[in-house]
Amino acid sequence: MNVPGYLLDKMYIGSRTWPSAGTWTIEYTAPVILYVLADSGNYNAGVDSFCASNGWTQEDAGNFARGADNRQMNVWSKEFTDGTSTSIQTNGLVVGGVVA
C-alpha cells in the first residue's frame, strides 16, 4: 500500500464499516486537522459528495489503495479549531477511516 506522505506520523483514530445509511460521528480534540479516508468505489456511501459540499478539501491520494483487490481510497481533510465531534451523513455501506 502506498500511503500518502501527509498521513505519515499522524494519529490513527479508527475505521468504520457502516452497513446502511446513517451518521458517521468522529470525535476529536481541537485544534486538529482530520483526514477522512473513504473507498472510491461501491463502498463510498456518499462520503465524497458529503465532504465536497461541507467544506472538506479533497487531497491528492496518489495510488493509495486498500485490500487484496487494491481498491483506490479517496482522502478528504478539514481543520477544526474548536468543538469535539463532527458527523458525516452516509447513504449506504461505507468503508473508511480517520487520521488526525
Summary of the structure (lengths in Angstrom):
residues: 100
radius of gyration: 12.7
end to end distance: 19.3
largest distance: 38.2
contacts: 275
relative contact order: 0.40
helix: 9%
strand: 48%
